[in-house]
Structure formats: C-alpha cells, structure tokens
C-alpha cells in the first residue's frame, strides 16, 4: 500500500520545484563554507529537472542521499541545515512529504543565520508560502498533518520535533488557511 505521504508522481513533480526554491534560498550559506562541494547545488538542480519531467523517478530515488552526505562536510549548523534542505528537495522524487522537509530545513537555516531576529522563522515561512503556486498548494494540502501518519518523513521522526516540526506545523496551517 502506498503511503499517504508519497503523493502521485504528477504531484511530486509539482512540489519538487517549490522544494528546490526553498532550499536554494539558503544554499549560499553552505557554499560559503564548502565552495568546492557541488552536491547540494546538484540536488537542487535535479529536483528542478525532476519537476520539469526531465528525470526518471527511479534514478532520482537512488540519488536522494547524495546531498545529505554533504552536511557532514561542514561545521556551521546553518550550512548543515542548508545541505539537508537540498537533500530533502531531491528526496521529493521518492516521497512528496520531503518538500515540507526541504522547507523546514530552510527555516532552520534562516533561524540560525538570523539568531538575533525572533521573527526569522516566521519571516521565512511567509516567504515560502508566498512562493507557492495554487497547484503546489493543492498538492501539498493532500499530505497528512505532521504526526498523523507514520509511513514517511511526516511520522514520529526527526522532522516532527524541534524547529523542524514547528516549521512544518506552521506551513501546514498556512496551507489550510
């Protein structure tokens, strides 16, 4: 049985470009610490190409962990979050819920970079939601709320806690507003 968090291939292609947009915004933080490491940038480019229908799902599923390994190449927590955001964006080919993971890690990067600004996370979520097309919003609304379905990234794992979980809950509330 397919997980409710997977979304159809067509919907995953729709949300992949939004996930890439969220991740790309904070990519310079990673690249400033590891300028020669192209894995996160490549993951974002692949997420966009997947969204355009240029790449096959099976090939992208095999590639989805590459950018995540780049997070181990940097020390700055914001750079780590930026790499993980890119990895989540590339994971959308596998499961649509990773789009919210990409957004959540981007929120984490924003809050770390702007630690003196209490509204940094909320500002980033506002920006992300306003980047969505209506088609992307409708596709993302199909996902179960965080914690309601254990079969995927929106289950009781890393994305459900702390700043990541808070960001996903706030994004999902905006989707349903």
N, C-alpha and C positions, 0 to 999 in steps of 0.2 A: 504494500500500500504506500502510495506517495505521501510524503509529509505535507501538511498544510503550509509549511514554511518554504516549500520548494518554489511555488508558483509555476505557471506554464512556461515553456521555453519562450514564447512570444512576450510574456510579461517580464521574464528575466532580462530579455533583450531591451525592453523599455526602461527598466530601472537601472540597468548597468551604466548608462550614460550619466544618470544623476549621481550614482555612487562614485563614478570617476570624477565628476565635478567636485564633489565634497572632498575627496582625497587629494585632488590636485591642488586645491587651495593651500594646503599645508606642506606640500612636497618640498618647497624651498628650505624648510627647517631641516629636513633630512639631508638634502643635498648640500647644505652649508657645512655639515659635519662629515659627510661622506660623498664628496663631489664625483668620485670615480665609480661609485656604485649605482648602476643604472637599473637595478631590479625593481624598485618601486615605480619609477617612471615607465618602465616597460609594462608593468602590471596595469597601470592606469591606461596606457595606450591600448593594451589588449582588451581591457574592459570596454573601452570605447569602440574598438573594432568588433567585439562581440555584439555590442549594442546595435551596430550597423549591419549585422548579419554576415560579416566577413570571416568570422572564425567559427569553427565547429565546437559544439558543447563538450564533447568527449575530450578533445585536445585541451581545452581550457580547464577542464576539471583536473587533468594531470598537471597543469601549470600553476594551480592556485596557491601552492605553498611557497613558491619561489620568493615572492616579495616578503613574505613573513619572516624568512630567514635573514633578510636584510636588517630586521630590527635588532638582531644580535651584533651587528657591525657598528652600532653607535651607542654612546653612553647617555646622551641628553634624553631625558624622558619624553620631551616633546618630539624629538626626532624619532624615537621608538614608536610613539603614537602615530606619527605621520606614516611610517613604514607599515604599521599594522592597518592603517586606514586603506592604504593602497592594496594590501593583501586581501582585505575584506572586499574591496571593489572587484578584484579579479575573481574572488570566490562567488560572485553573483551568477556566473555561468553554471555553477553547481547548485546553488540554492539562493532564491531571491532574498531571503532574510538577511543575507550578508550585506545587502545595500544599507540596511539600518546599522549594521556593524561598522561599515565604512564611515557613515555619518557620525556615529558615536565616537569612534577614534579621532575623527576630525575635531569634534567638540572637546575631547580630552586634550588634543594638541593645542587648541585655542586657549583653553583654561590654563595650561601650563605656560604657554608663551606670555599670556596676559594675566599672570597670577595676582597682580595688584588691582585688577579690574573685576569687581564682583559680578558684573553682568556679562563677562566674556562668553560663558557657555550659552547663555540665553541669546546673546547677540549672534553667535554662530548658528544656533538653531533657527533663528529668524531668517538669517541669510539663506541657509539650506532649504528651508521650506519655500522661500520665495524663488528658488532656482527651479523648483519642480514644475513640470507641465501638468495639465489636468490629467493627461493619460498616465503619467508617472504616479500622481497622487492616487488615482483609482486602482492602479496595480498594487501599490504599497498598502492600500486600505484592505486588501484581501488577506494580508498576513495576520495571524493571530496576535493578540496583545502579548507583550513580553510576559513570560511565565505561564501562559495558558496552554502551551503545547510543548512537550519535552523533546519532540523529534526534530531537533535542529538548533541553530545558534540562538534562537529566542527562548530556549529552555532554561533550566536552572544552572547555567554555566557562567563563564566569565562575563559575558555581555549583560547578564542580569543584575550585576552588582555595581556598587560604587558610581562613579561619574558616568560610566558607560550605560549602566541600567537607567540612571536618572535621565540621561540624554535620550535614550530610546523611548522611555515613557513619555517624555515631553514632545518628542517628534510625533509619536503615535497619537497623542492628544490633539496636536495641531492637525493631523490628517483627518481626525474625526470631528473637528470643529466646524 
